Amino acid sequence: MIPLTETEVQEIIDLAYNSAEKYILKKVNKKEFEDIDITINLNTTSDSFDIDINIDLDSDLELPEHFADDAIEVSLAEVDKYVEERNNKI
């Protein structure tokens, strides 16, 4: 893999954050949350990258057990699509 540019790193972080947030807010109204904390860490090497997504949801609602994990999976799927499209262009 060709190393990611700074622009691509930022695009991946933004994509991961926005897709996780969109998934969460599509299922539950934002007013139901005290806090939504989405943390994205992306580490790059010359031939790969590692992304870590953590989601903490503070709500009085009883959320589904794997709600945050599902949002992470959706986010990672979007990142995978981005990387696949990027690699196809190169």
PDB file with one MODEL, atoms N, CA, C and O in Angstrom:
MODEL        1
ATOM      1  N   MET A   1       0.845  -1.179   0.000  1.00  0.00           N
ATOM      2  CA  MET A   1       0.000   0.000   0.000  1.00  0.00           C
ATOM      3  C   MET A   1       0.887   1.238   0.000  1.00  0.00           C
ATOM      4  O   MET A   1       1.883   1.303   0.721  1.00  0.00           O
ATOM      5  N   ILE A   2       0.521   2.196  -0.800  1.00  0.00           N
ATOM      6  CA  ILE A   2       1.226   3.478  -0.817  1.00  0.00           C
ATOM      7  C   ILE A   2       0.836   4.232   0.447  1.00  0.00           C
ATOM      8  O   ILE A   2      -0.342   4.265   0.803  1.00  0.00           O
ATOM      9  N   PRO A   3       1.811   4.843   1.135  1.00  0.00           N
ATOM     10  CA  PRO A   3       1.499   5.554   2.383  1.00  0.00           C
ATOM     11  C   PRO A   3       0.390   6.590   2.194  1.00  0.00           C
ATOM     12  O   PRO A   3       0.279   7.215   1.139  1.00  0.00           O
ATOM     13  N   LEU A   4      -0.415   6.756   3.221  1.00  0.00           N
ATOM     14  CA  LEU A   4      -1.491   7.736   3.199  1.00  0.00           C
ATOM     15  C   LEU A   4      -0.924   9.139   3.306  1.00  0.00           C
ATOM     16  O   LEU A   4       0.053   9.374   4.016  1.00  0.00           O
ATOM     17  N   THR A   5      -1.542  10.061   2.599  1.00  0.00           N
ATOM     18  CA  THR A   5      -1.172  11.462   2.742  1.00  0.00           C
ATOM     19  C   THR A   5      -1.853  12.017   3.992  1.00  0.00           C
ATOM     20  O   THR A   5      -2.757  11.388   4.543  1.00  0.00           O
ATOM     21  N   GLU A   6      -1.424  13.175   4.430  1.00  0.00           N
ATOM     22  CA  GLU A   6      -2.067  13.813   5.590  1.00  0.00           C
ATOM     23  C   GLU A   6      -3.544  14.084   5.308  1.00  0.00           C
ATOM     24  O   GLU A   6      -4.386  13.945   6.195  1.00  0.00           O
ATOM     25  N   THR A   7      -3.853  14.470   4.076  1.00  0.00           N
ATOM     26  CA  THR A   7      -5.240  14.715   3.690  1.00  0.00           C
ATOM     27  C   THR A   7      -6.053  13.433   3.794  1.00  0.00           C
ATOM     28  O   THR A   7      -7.173  13.452   4.305  1.00  0.00           O
ATOM     29  N   GLU A   8      -5.505  12.323   3.317  1.00  0.00           N
ATOM     30  CA  GLU A   8      -6.213  11.036   3.381  1.00  0.00           C
ATOM     31  C   GLU A   8      -6.410  10.587   4.825  1.00  0.00           C
ATOM     32  O   GLU A   8      -7.465  10.054   5.169  1.00  0.00           O
ATOM     33  N   VAL A   9      -5.416  10.794   5.663  1.00  0.00           N
ATOM     34  CA  VAL A   9      -5.546  10.448   7.083  1.00  0.00           C
ATOM     35  C   VAL A   9      -6.713  11.220   7.683  1.00  0.00           C
ATOM     36  O   VAL A   9      -7.548  10.641   8.377  1.00  0.00           O
ATOM     37  N   GLN A  10      -6.776  12.522   7.420  1.00  0.00           N
ATOM     38  CA  GLN A  10      -7.865  13.340   7.957  1.00  0.00           C
ATOM     39  C   GLN A  10      -9.212  12.922   7.377  1.00  0.00           C
ATOM     40  O   GLN A  10     -10.213  12.908   8.093  1.00  0.00           O
ATOM     41  N   GLU A  11      -9.250  12.583   6.095  1.00  0.00           N
ATOM     42  CA  GLU A  11     -10.500  12.119   5.476  1.00  0.00           C
ATOM     43  C   GLU A  11     -10.982  10.826   6.118  1.00  0.00           C
ATOM     44  O   GLU A  11     -12.181  10.660   6.342  1.00  0.00           O
ATOM     45  N   ILE A  12     -10.065   9.908   6.418  1.00  0.00           N
ATOM     46  CA  ILE A  12     -10.438   8.641   7.052  1.00  0.00           C
ATOM     47  C   ILE A  12     -10.961   8.886   8.464  1.00  0.00           C
ATOM     48  O   ILE A  12     -11.964   8.295   8.864  1.00  0.00           O
ATOM     49  N   ILE A  13     -10.291   9.751   9.217  1.00  0.00           N
ATOM     50  CA  ILE A  13     -10.743  10.062  10.576  1.00  0.00           C
ATOM     51  C   ILE A  13     -12.137  10.692  10.526  1.00  0.00           C
ATOM     52  O   ILE A  13     -13.025  10.298  11.282  1.00  0.00           O
ATOM     53  N   ASP A  14     -12.325  11.656   9.646  1.00  0.00           N
ATOM     54  CA  ASP A  14     -13.635  12.311   9.514  1.00  0.00           C
ATOM     55  C   ASP A  14     -14.712  11.323   9.092  1.00  0.00           C
ATOM     56  O   ASP A  14     -15.818  11.338   9.632  1.00  0.00           O
ATOM     57  N   LEU A  15     -14.397  10.468   8.133  1.00  0.00           N
ATOM     58  CA  LEU A  15     -15.343   9.459   7.663  1.00  0.00           C
ATOM     59  C   LEU A  15     -15.735   8.501   8.789  1.00  0.00           C
ATOM     60  O   LEU A  15     -16.914   8.196   8.970  1.00  0.00           O
ATOM     61  N   ALA A  16     -14.753   8.037   9.533  1.00  0.00           N
ATOM     62  CA  ALA A  16     -15.022   7.113  10.640  1.00  0.00           C
ATOM     63  C   ALA A  16     -15.913   7.777  11.688  1.00  0.00           C
ATOM     64  O   ALA A  16     -16.888   7.183  12.147  1.00  0.00           O
ATOM     65  N   TYR A  17     -15.577   8.998  12.059  1.00  0.00           N
ATOM     66  CA  TYR A  17     -16.352   9.721  13.066  1.00  0.00           C
ATOM     67  C   TYR A  17     -17.788   9.964  12.581  1.00  0.00           C
ATOM     68  O   TYR A  17     -18.754   9.654  13.277  1.00  0.00           O
ATOM     69  N   ASN A  18     -17.901  10.519  11.390  1.00  0.00           N
ATOM     70  CA  ASN A  18     -19.226  10.883  10.871  1.00  0.00           C
ATOM     71  C   ASN A  18     -20.125   9.676  10.645  1.00  0.00           C
ATOM     72  O   ASN A  18     -21.326   9.749  10.903  1.00  0.00           O
ATOM     73  N   SER A  19     -19.568   8.570  10.170  1.00  0.00           N
ATOM     74  CA  SER A  19     -20.407   7.398   9.922  1.00  0.00           C
ATOM     75  C   SER A  19     -20.865   6.767  11.240  1.00  0.00           C
ATOM     76  O   SER A  19     -21.989   6.274  11.322  1.00  0.00           O
ATOM     77  N   ALA A  20     -20.020   6.774  12.264  1.00  0.00           N
ATOM     78  CA  ALA A  20     -20.433   6.258  13.575  1.00  0.00           C
ATOM     79  C   ALA A  20     -21.519   7.152  14.174  1.00  0.00           C
ATOM     80  O   ALA A  20     -22.535   6.662  14.667  1.00  0.00           O
ATOM     81  N   GLU A  21     -21.298   8.458  14.127  1.00  0.00           N
ATOM     82  CA  GLU A  21     -22.277   9.403  14.675  1.00  0.00           C
ATOM     83  C   GLU A  21     -23.609   9.302  13.937  1.00  0.00           C
ATOM     84  O   GLU A  21     -24.671   9.317  14.560  1.00  0.00           O
ATOM     85  N   LYS A  22     -23.552   9.199  12.622  1.00  0.00           N
ATOM     86  CA  LYS A  22     -24.771   9.092  11.812  1.00  0.00           C
ATOM     87  C   LYS A  22     -25.558   7.835  12.187  1.00  0.00           C
ATOM     88  O   LYS A  22     -26.780   7.878  12.324  1.00  0.00           O
ATOM     89  N   TYR A  23     -24.847   6.713  12.352  1.00  0.00           N
ATOM     90  CA  TYR A  23     -25.513   5.464  12.734  1.00  0.00           C
ATOM     91  C   TYR A  23     -26.222   5.624  14.088  1.00  0.00           C
ATOM     92  O   TYR A  23     -27.377   5.227  14.248  1.00  0.00           O
ATOM     93  N   ILE A  24     -25.516   6.206  15.046  1.00  0.00           N
ATOM     94  CA  ILE A  24     -26.075   6.373  16.387  1.00  0.00           C
ATOM     95  C   ILE A  24     -27.309   7.273  16.348  1.00  0.00           C
ATOM     96  O   ILE A  24     -28.351   6.936  16.912  1.00  0.00           O
ATOM     97  N   LEU A  25     -27.183   8.410  15.682  1.00  0.00           N
ATOM     98  CA  LEU A  25     -28.281   9.383  15.680  1.00  0.00           C
ATOM     99  C   LEU A  25     -29.439   8.970  14.774  1.00  0.00           C
ATOM    100  O   LEU A  25     -30.539   9.511  14.888  1.00  0.00           O
ATOM    101  N   LYS A  26     -29.199   8.026  13.886  1.00  0.00           N
ATOM    102  CA  LYS A  26     -30.279   7.481  13.057  1.00  0.00           C
ATOM    103  C   LYS A  26     -31.183   6.584  13.915  1.00  0.00           C
ATOM    104  O   LYS A  26     -32.380   6.459  13.658  1.00  0.00           O
ATOM    105  N   LYS A  27     -30.587   5.969  14.930  1.00  0.00           N
ATOM    106  CA  LYS A  27     -31.322   5.029  15.780  1.00  0.00           C
ATOM    107  C   LYS A  27     -31.931   5.691  17.019  1.00  0.00           C
ATOM    108  O   LYS A  27     -33.001   5.289  17.475  1.00  0.00           O
ATOM    109  N   VAL A  28     -31.244   6.716  17.566  1.00  0.00           N
ATOM    110  CA  VAL A  28     -31.688   7.349  18.810  1.00  0.00           C
ATOM    111  C   VAL A  28     -31.548   8.864  18.667  1.00  0.00           C
ATOM    112  O   VAL A  28     -30.532   9.352  18.171  1.00  0.00           O
ATOM    113  N   ASN A  29     -32.560   9.598  19.098  1.00  0.00           N
ATOM    114  CA  ASN A  29     -32.552  11.054  19.033  1.00  0.00           C
ATOM    115  C   ASN A  29     -31.421  11.615  19.895  1.00  0.00           C
ATOM    116  O   ASN A  29     -31.181  11.142  21.006  1.00  0.00           O
ATOM    117  N   LYS A  30     -30.741  12.611  19.378  1.00  0.00           N
ATOM    118  CA  LYS A  30     -29.602  13.222  20.075  1.00  0.00           C
ATOM    119  C   LYS A  30     -30.000  13.745  21.457  1.00  0.00           C
ATOM    120  O   LYS A  30     -29.178  13.750  22.374  1.00  0.00           O
ATOM    121  N   LYS A  31     -31.233  14.179  21.612  1.00  0.00           N
ATOM    122  CA  LYS A  31     -31.706  14.712  22.886  1.00  0.00           C
ATOM    123  C   LYS A  31     -31.712  13.654  23.993  1.00  0.00           C
ATOM    124  O   LYS A  31     -31.754  13.993  25.176  1.00  0.00           O
ATOM    125  N   GLU A  32     -31.672  12.392  23.617  1.00  0.00           N
ATOM    126  CA  GLU A  32     -31.699  11.303  24.596  1.00  0.00           C
ATOM    127  C   GLU A  32     -30.325  11.029  25.225  1.00  0.00           C
ATOM    128  O   GLU A  32     -30.209  10.231  26.155  1.00  0.00           O
ATOM    129  N   PHE A  33     -29.291  11.699  24.707  1.00  0.00           N
ATOM    130  CA  PHE A  33     -27.941  11.471  25.208  1.00  0.00           C
ATOM    131  C   PHE A  33     -27.472  12.635  26.065  1.00  0.00           C
ATOM    132  O   PHE A  33     -27.692  13.801  25.736  1.00  0.00           O
ATOM    133  N   GLU A  34     -26.825  12.297  27.168  1.00  0.00           N
ATOM    134  CA  GLU A  34     -26.111  13.302  27.959  1.00  0.00           C
ATOM    135  C   GLU A  34     -24.816  13.643  27.226  1.00  0.00           C
ATOM    136  O   GLU A  34     -24.402  14.801  27.164  1.00  0.00           O
ATOM    137  N   ASP A  35     -24.183  12.598  26.668  1.00  0.00           N
ATOM    138  CA  ASP A  35     -22.908  12.786  25.984  1.00  0.00           C
ATOM    139  C   ASP A  35     -22.694  11.654  24.990  1.00  0.00           C
ATOM    140  O   ASP A  35     -23.041  10.502  25.251  1.00  0.00           O
ATOM    141  N   ILE A  36     -22.121  12.001  23.855  1.00  0.00           N
ATOM    142  CA  ILE A  36     -21.674  11.023  22.861  1.00  0.00           C
ATOM    143  C   ILE A  36     -20.193  11.295  22.651  1.00  0.00           C
ATOM    144  O   ILE A  36     -19.817  12.355  22.152  1.00  0.00           O
ATOM    145  N   ASP A  37     -19.357  10.346  23.029  1.00  0.00           N
ATOM    146  CA  ASP A  37     -17.906  10.520  22.894  1.00  0.00           C
ATOM    147  C   ASP A  37     -17.368   9.480  21.914  1.00  0.00           C
ATOM    148  O   ASP A  37     -17.347   8.283  22.200  1.00  0.00           O
ATOM    149  N   ILE A  38     -16.936   9.964  20.755  1.00  0.00           N
ATOM    150  CA  ILE A  38     -16.369   9.094  19.725  1.00  0.00           C
ATOM    151  C   ILE A  38     -14.899   9.467  19.577  1.00  0.00           C
ATOM    152  O   ILE A  38     -14.566  10.599  19.224  1.00  0.00           O
ATOM    153  N   THR A  39     -14.027   8.504  19.850  1.00  0.00           N
ATOM    154  CA  THR A  39     -12.585   8.740  19.766  1.00  0.00           C
ATOM    155  C   THR A  39     -12.009   7.878  18.657  1.00  0.00           C
ATOM    156  O   THR A  39     -12.243   6.671  18.602  1.00  0.00           O
ATOM    157  N   ILE A  40     -11.249   8.520  17.768  1.00  0.00           N
ATOM    158  CA  ILE A  40     -10.625   7.814  16.647  1.00  0.00           C
ATOM    159  C   ILE A  40      -9.114   7.987  16.755  1.00  0.00           C
ATOM    160  O   ILE A  40      -8.619   9.113  16.806  1.00  0.00           O
ATOM    161  N   ASN A  41      -8.388   6.885  16.790  1.00  0.00           N
ATOM    162  CA  ASN A  41      -6.927   6.918  16.740  1.00  0.00           C
ATOM    163  C   ASN A  41      -6.494   6.198  15.477  1.00  0.00           C
ATOM    164  O   ASN A  41      -6.883   5.054  15.243  1.00  0.00           O
ATOM    165  N   LEU A  42      -5.690   6.868  14.665  1.00  0.00           N
ATOM    166  CA  LEU A  42      -5.211   6.267  13.433  1.00  0.00           C
ATOM    167  C   LEU A  42      -3.683   6.386  13.425  1.00  0.00           C
ATOM    168  O   LEU A  42      -3.128   7.484  13.459  1.00  0.00           O
ATOM    169  N   ASN A  43      -3.032   5.241  13.381  1.00  0.00           N
ATOM    170  CA  ASN A  43      -1.574   5.193  13.328  1.00  0.00           C
ATOM    171  C   ASN A  43      -1.162   4.655  11.965  1.00  0.00           C
ATOM    172  O   ASN A  43      -1.694   3.650  11.495  1.00  0.00           O
ATOM    173  N   THR A  44      -0.212   5.334  11.339  1.00  0.00           N
ATOM    174  CA  THR A  44       0.233   4.919  10.017  1.00  0.00           C
ATOM    175  C   THR A  44       1.680   4.454  10.057  1.00  0.00           C
ATOM    176  O   THR A  44       2.493   4.928  10.850  1.00  0.00           O
ATOM    177  N   THR A  45       1.967   3.513   9.176  1.00  0.00           N
ATOM    178  CA  THR A  45       3.341   3.103   8.908  1.00  0.00           C
ATOM    179  C   THR A  45       3.546   3.287   7.410  1.00  0.00           C
ATOM    180  O   THR A  45       2.644   3.742   6.706  1.00  0.00           O
ATOM    181  N   SER A  46       4.709   2.942   6.933  1.00  0.00           N
ATOM    182  CA  SER A  46       4.984   3.170   5.510  1.00  0.00           C
ATOM    183  C   SER A  46       4.099   2.331   4.591  1.00  0.00           C
ATOM    184  O   SER A  46       3.866   2.719   3.446  1.00  0.00           O
ATOM    185  N   ASP A  47       3.600   1.184   5.070  1.00  0.00           N
ATOM    186  CA  ASP A  47       2.826   0.323   4.178  1.00  0.00           C
ATOM    187  C   ASP A  47       1.453  -0.090   4.722  1.00  0.00           C
ATOM    188  O   ASP A  47       0.777  -0.930   4.127  1.00  0.00           O
ATOM    189  N   SER A  48       1.043   0.497   5.850  1.00  0.00           N
ATOM    190  CA  SER A  48      -0.272   0.147   6.387  1.00  0.00           C
ATOM    191  C   SER A  48      -0.725   1.196   7.403  1.00  0.00           C
ATOM    192  O   SER A  48      -0.014   2.159   7.689  1.00  0.00           O
ATOM    193  N   PHE A  49      -1.917   0.985   7.934  1.00  0.00           N
ATOM    194  CA  PHE A  49      -2.390   1.839   9.016  1.00  0.00           C
ATOM    195  C   PHE A  49      -3.268   1.018   9.947  1.00  0.00           C
ATOM    196  O   PHE A  49      -3.810  -0.020   9.566  1.00  0.00           O
ATOM    197  N   ASP A  50      -3.395   1.502  11.163  1.00  0.00           N
ATOM    198  CA  ASP A  50      -4.203   0.849  12.185  1.00  0.00           C
ATOM    199  C   ASP A  50      -5.168   1.894  12.722  1.00  0.00           C
ATOM    200  O   ASP A  50      -4.756   2.981  13.128  1.00  0.00           O
ATOM    201  N   ILE A  51      -6.451   1.560  12.722  1.00  0.00           N
ATOM    202  CA  ILE A  51      -7.455   2.501  13.225  1.00  0.00           C
ATOM    203  C   ILE A  51      -8.143   1.878  14.431  1.00  0.00           C
ATOM    204  O   ILE A  51      -8.516   0.705  14.419  1.00  0.00           O
ATOM    205  N   ASP A  52      -8.303   2.683  15.462  1.00  0.00           N
ATOM    206  CA  ASP A  52      -8.961   2.255  16.688  1.00  0.00           C
ATOM    207  C   ASP A  52     -10.093   3.242  16.963  1.00  0.00           C
ATOM    208  O   ASP A  52      -9.876   4.451  17.043  1.00  0.00           O
ATOM    209  N   ILE A  53     -11.295   2.706  17.105  1.00  0.00           N
ATOM    210  CA  ILE A  53     -12.469   3.545  17.347  1.00  0.00           C
ATOM    211  C   ILE A  53     -13.072   3.144  18.680  1.00  0.00           C
ATOM    212  O   ILE A  53     -13.325   1.967  18.937  1.00  0.00           O
ATOM    213  N   ASN A  54     -13.299   4.145  19.525  1.00  0.00           N
ATOM    214  CA  ASN A  54     -13.924   3.909  20.820  1.00  0.00           C
ATOM    215  C   ASN A  54     -15.139   4.819  20.941  1.00  0.00           C
ATOM    216  O   ASN A  54     -15.060   6.010  20.641  1.00  0.00           O
ATOM    217  N   ILE A  55     -16.255   4.259  21.377  1.00  0.00           N
ATOM    218  CA  ILE A  55     -17.481   5.038  21.524  1.00  0.00           C
ATOM    219  C   ILE A  55     -18.021   4.845  22.935  1.00  0.00           C
ATOM    220  O   ILE A  55     -18.257   3.723  23.385  1.00  0.00           O
ATOM    221  N   ASP A  56     -18.212   5.977  23.622  1.00  0.00           N
ATOM    222  CA  ASP A  56     -18.847   5.980  24.940  1.00  0.00           C
ATOM    223  C   ASP A  56     -20.145   6.770  24.823  1.00  0.00           C
ATOM    224  O   ASP A  56     -20.151   7.925  24.396  1.00  0.00           O
ATOM    225  N   LEU A  57     -21.238   6.128  25.209  1.00  0.00           N
ATOM    226  CA  LEU A  57     -22.551   6.754  25.117  1.00  0.00           C
ATOM    227  C   LEU A  57     -23.131   6.922  26.512  1.00  0.00           C
ATOM    228  O   LEU A  57     -23.250   5.953  27.262  1.00  0.00           O
ATOM    229  N   ASP A  58     -23.487   8.133  26.853  1.00  0.00           N
ATOM    230  CA  ASP A  58     -24.080   8.424  28.153  1.00  0.00           C
ATOM    231  C   ASP A  58     -25.540   8.791  27.929  1.00  0.00           C
ATOM    232  O   ASP A  58     -25.855   9.865  27.417  1.00  0.00           O
ATOM    233  N   SER A  59     -26.424   7.879  28.323  1.00  0.00           N
ATOM    234  CA  SER A  59     -27.851   8.083  28.111  1.00  0.00           C
ATOM    235  C   SER A  59     -28.637   7.406  29.227  1.00  0.00           C
ATOM    236  O   SER A  59     -28.219   6.387  29.777  1.00  0.00           O
ATOM    237  N   ASP A  60     -29.774   7.992  29.542  1.00  0.00           N
ATOM    238  CA  ASP A  60     -30.670   7.361  30.509  1.00  0.00           C
ATOM    239  C   ASP A  60     -31.484   6.246  29.862  1.00  0.00           C
ATOM    240  O   ASP A  60     -32.088   5.426  30.554  1.00  0.00           O
ATOM    241  N   LEU A  61     -31.497   6.221  28.550  1.00  0.00           N
ATOM    242  CA  LEU A  61     -32.201   5.160  27.826  1.00  0.00           C
ATOM    243  C   LEU A  61     -31.462   3.838  27.974  1.00  0.00           C
ATOM    244  O   LEU A  61     -30.243   3.802  28.139  1.00  0.00           O
ATOM    245  N   GLU A  62     -32.216   2.772  27.912  1.00  0.00           N
ATOM    246  CA  GLU A  62     -31.584   1.459  27.863  1.00  0.00           C
ATOM    247  C   GLU A  62     -31.284   1.155  26.401  1.00  0.00           C
ATOM    248  O   GLU A  62     -32.176   0.821  25.620  1.00  0.00           O
ATOM    249  N   LEU A  63     -30.013   1.278  26.052  1.00  0.00           N
ATOM    250  CA  LEU A  63     -29.585   1.058  24.675  1.00  0.00           C
ATOM    251  C   LEU A  63     -29.338  -0.422  24.428  1.00  0.00           C
ATOM    252  O   LEU A  63     -29.011  -1.153  25.363  1.00  0.00           O
ATOM    253  N   PRO A  64     -29.486  -0.881  23.182  1.00  0.00           N
ATOM    254  CA  PRO A  64     -29.163  -2.269  22.875  1.00  0.00           C
ATOM    255  C   PRO A  64     -27.736  -2.606  23.314  1.00  0.00           C
ATOM    256  O   PRO A  64     -26.851  -1.751  23.277  1.00  0.00           O
ATOM    257  N   GLU A  65     -27.524  -3.825  23.721  1.00  0.00           N
ATOM    258  CA  GLU A  65     -26.255  -4.253  24.313  1.00  0.00           C
ATOM    259  C   GLU A  65     -25.036  -3.936  23.443  1.00  0.00           C
ATOM    260  O   GLU A  65     -24.008  -3.500  23.961  1.00  0.00           O
ATOM    261  N   HIS A  66     -25.137  -4.146  22.154  1.00  0.00           N
ATOM    262  CA  HIS A  66     -23.992  -3.963  21.260  1.00  0.00           C
ATOM    263  C   HIS A  66     -24.122  -2.723  20.377  1.00  0.00           C
ATOM    264  O   HIS A  66     -23.559  -2.672  19.284  1.00  0.00           O
ATOM    265  N   PHE A  67     -24.853  -1.741  20.849  1.00  0.00           N
ATOM    266  CA  PHE A  67     -25.139  -0.546  20.057  1.00  0.00           C
ATOM    267  C   PHE A  67     -23.863   0.173  19.620  1.00  0.00           C
ATOM    268  O   PHE A  67     -23.705   0.489  18.440  1.00  0.00           O
ATOM    269  N   ALA A  68     -22.960   0.433  20.551  1.00  0.00           N
ATOM    270  CA  ALA A  68     -21.698   1.118  20.218  1.00  0.00           C
ATOM    271  C   ALA A  68     -20.853   0.249  19.289  1.00  0.00           C
ATOM    272  O   ALA A  68     -20.245   0.754  18.346  1.00  0.00           O
ATOM    273  N   ASP A  69     -20.814  -1.058  19.555  1.00  0.00           N
ATOM    274  CA  ASP A  69     -20.043  -1.970  18.693  1.00  0.00           C
ATOM    275  C   ASP A  69     -20.593  -1.977  17.266  1.00  0.00           C
ATOM    276  O   ASP A  69     -19.829  -2.034  16.302  1.00  0.00           O
ATOM    277  N   ASP A  70     -21.911  -1.920  17.135  1.00  0.00           N
ATOM    278  CA  ASP A  70     -22.522  -1.872  15.803  1.00  0.00           C
ATOM    279  C   ASP A  70     -22.137  -0.589  15.071  1.00  0.00           C
ATOM    280  O   ASP A  70     -21.871  -0.610  13.869  1.00  0.00           O
ATOM    281  N   ALA A  71     -22.108   0.519  15.794  1.00  0.00           N
ATOM    282  CA  ALA A  71     -21.699   1.792  15.187  1.00  0.00           C
ATOM    283  C   ALA A  71     -20.243   1.725  14.743  1.00  0.00           C
ATOM    284  O   ALA A  71     -19.887   2.265  13.695  1.00  0.00           O
ATOM    285  N   ILE A  72     -19.403   1.069  15.530  1.00  0.00           N
ATOM    286  CA  ILE A  72     -17.990   0.904  15.168  1.00  0.00           C
ATOM    287  C   ILE A  72     -17.870   0.056  13.910  1.00  0.00           C
ATOM    288  O   ILE A  72     -17.085   0.383  13.020  1.00  0.00           O
ATOM    289  N   GLU A  73     -18.630  -1.021  13.823  1.00  0.00           N
ATOM    290  CA  GLU A  73     -18.589  -1.895  12.643  1.00  0.00           C
ATOM    291  C   GLU A  73     -19.009  -1.147  11.376  1.00  0.00           C
ATOM    292  O   GLU A  73     -18.389  -1.303  10.324  1.00  0.00           O
ATOM    293  N   VAL A  74     -20.061  -0.338  11.481  1.00  0.00           N
ATOM    294  CA  VAL A  74     -20.508   0.465  10.338  1.00  0.00           C
ATOM    295  C   VAL A  74     -19.394   1.423   9.925  1.00  0.00           C
ATOM    296  O   VAL A  74     -19.107   1.587   8.739  1.00  0.00           O
ATOM    297  N   SER A  75     -18.782   2.042  10.903  1.00  0.00           N
ATOM    298  CA  SER A  75     -17.700   2.992  10.645  1.00  0.00           C
ATOM    299  C   SER A  75     -16.513   2.305   9.961  1.00  0.00           C
ATOM    300  O   SER A  75     -15.968   2.829   8.990  1.00  0.00           O
ATOM    301  N   LEU A  76     -16.119   1.149  10.461  1.00  0.00           N
ATOM    302  CA  LEU A  76     -15.002   0.416   9.861  1.00  0.00           C
ATOM    303  C   LEU A  76     -15.322  -0.035   8.437  1.00  0.00           C
ATOM    304  O   LEU A  76     -14.437  -0.060   7.581  1.00  0.00           O
ATOM    305  N   ALA A  77     -16.571  -0.388   8.180  1.00  0.00           N
ATOM    306  CA  ALA A  77     -16.973  -0.779   6.826  1.00  0.00           C
ATOM    307  C   ALA A  77     -16.831   0.408   5.871  1.00  0.00           C
ATOM    308  O   ALA A  77     -16.412   0.239   4.726  1.00  0.00           O
ATOM    309  N   GLU A  78     -17.176   1.595   6.338  1.00  0.00           N
ATOM    310  CA  GLU A  78     -17.025   2.795   5.499  1.00  0.00           C
ATOM    311  C   GLU A  78     -15.551   3.089   5.236  1.00  0.00           C
ATOM    312  O   GLU A  78     -15.187   3.479   4.127  1.00  0.00           O
ATOM    313  N   VAL A  79     -14.710   2.907   6.234  1.00  0.00           N
ATOM    314  CA  VAL A  79     -13.269   3.111   6.063  1.00  0.00           C
ATOM    315  C   VAL A  79     -12.723   2.099   5.058  1.00  0.00           C
ATOM    316  O   VAL A  79     -11.921   2.449   4.193  1.00  0.00           O
ATOM    317  N   ASP A  80     -13.158   0.845   5.175  1.00  0.00           N
ATOM    318  CA  ASP A  80     -12.720  -0.187   4.224  1.00  0.00           C
ATOM    319  C   ASP A  80     -13.091   0.188   2.793  1.00  0.00           C
ATOM    320  O   ASP A  80     -12.287   0.030   1.874  1.00  0.00           O
ATOM    321  N   LYS A  81     -14.328   0.690   2.607  1.00  0.00           N
ATOM    322  CA  LYS A  81     -14.753   1.127   1.269  1.00  0.00           C
ATOM    323  C   LYS A  81     -13.866   2.256   0.757  1.00  0.00           C
ATOM    324  O   LYS A  81     -13.463   2.254  -0.406  1.00  0.00           O
ATOM    325  N   TYR A  82     -13.566   3.207   1.614  1.00  0.00           N
ATOM    326  CA  TYR A  82     -12.713   4.334   1.234  1.00  0.00           C
ATOM    327  C   TYR A  82     -11.344   3.833   0.781  1.00  0.00           C
ATOM    328  O   TYR A  82     -10.841   4.248  -0.263  1.00  0.00           O
ATOM    329  N   VAL A  83     -10.747   2.946   1.562  1.00  0.00           N
ATOM    330  CA  VAL A  83      -9.410   2.432   1.249  1.00  0.00           C
ATOM    331  C   VAL A  83      -9.441   1.621  -0.042  1.00  0.00           C
ATOM    332  O   VAL A  83      -8.528   1.725  -0.862  1.00  0.00           O
ATOM    333  N   GLU A  84     -10.479   0.819  -0.227  1.00  0.00           N
ATOM    334  CA  GLU A  84     -10.593   0.022  -1.454  1.00  0.00           C
ATOM    335  C   GLU A  84     -10.703   0.935  -2.679  1.00  0.00           C
ATOM    336  O   GLU A  84     -10.040   0.708  -3.692  1.00  0.00           O
ATOM    337  N   GLU A  85     -11.542   1.966  -2.577  1.00  0.00           N
ATOM    338  CA  GLU A  85     -11.666   2.903  -3.692  1.00  0.00           C
ATOM    339  C   GLU A  85     -10.351   3.642  -3.950  1.00  0.00           C
ATOM    340  O   GLU A  85      -9.970   3.863  -5.100  1.00  0.00           O
ATOM    341  N   ARG A  86      -9.669   4.016  -2.880  1.00  0.00           N
ATOM    342  CA  ARG A  86      -8.367   4.690  -3.023  1.00  0.00           C
ATOM    343  C   ARG A  86      -7.369   3.799  -3.724  1.00  0.00           C
ATOM    344  O   ARG A  86      -6.665   4.239  -4.633  1.00  0.00           O
ATOM    345  N   ASN A  87      -7.306   2.545  -3.305  1.00  0.00           N
ATOM    346  CA  ASN A  87      -6.341   1.606  -3.899  1.00  0.00           C
ATOM    347  C   ASN A  87      -6.662   1.288  -5.359  1.00  0.00           C
ATOM    348  O   ASN A  87      -5.756   1.033  -6.152  1.00  0.00           O
ATOM    349  N   ASN A  88      -7.935   1.301  -5.710  1.00  0.00           N
ATOM    350  CA  ASN A  88      -8.329   1.060  -7.101  1.00  0.00           C
ATOM    351  C   ASN A  88      -7.923   2.216  -8.018  1.00  0.00           C
ATOM    352  O   ASN A  88      -7.699   2.018  -9.212  1.00  0.00           O
ATOM    353  N   LYS A  89      -7.831   3.415  -7.457  1.00  0.00           N
ATOM    354  CA  LYS A  89      -7.439   4.595  -8.233  1.00  0.00           C
ATOM    355  C   LYS A  89      -5.936   4.613  -8.517  1.00  0.00           C
ATOM    356  O   LYS A  89      -5.484   5.183  -9.510  1.00  0.00           O
ATOM    357  N   ILE A  90      -5.177   3.979  -7.625  1.00  0.00           N
ATOM    358  CA  ILE A  90      -3.705   4.027  -7.748  1.00  0.00           C
ATOM    359  C   ILE A  90      -3.212   3.066  -8.787  1.00  0.00           C
ATOM    360  O   ILE A  90      -2.007   2.975  -9.021  1.00  0.00           O
TER     361      ILE A  90
ENDMDL
END
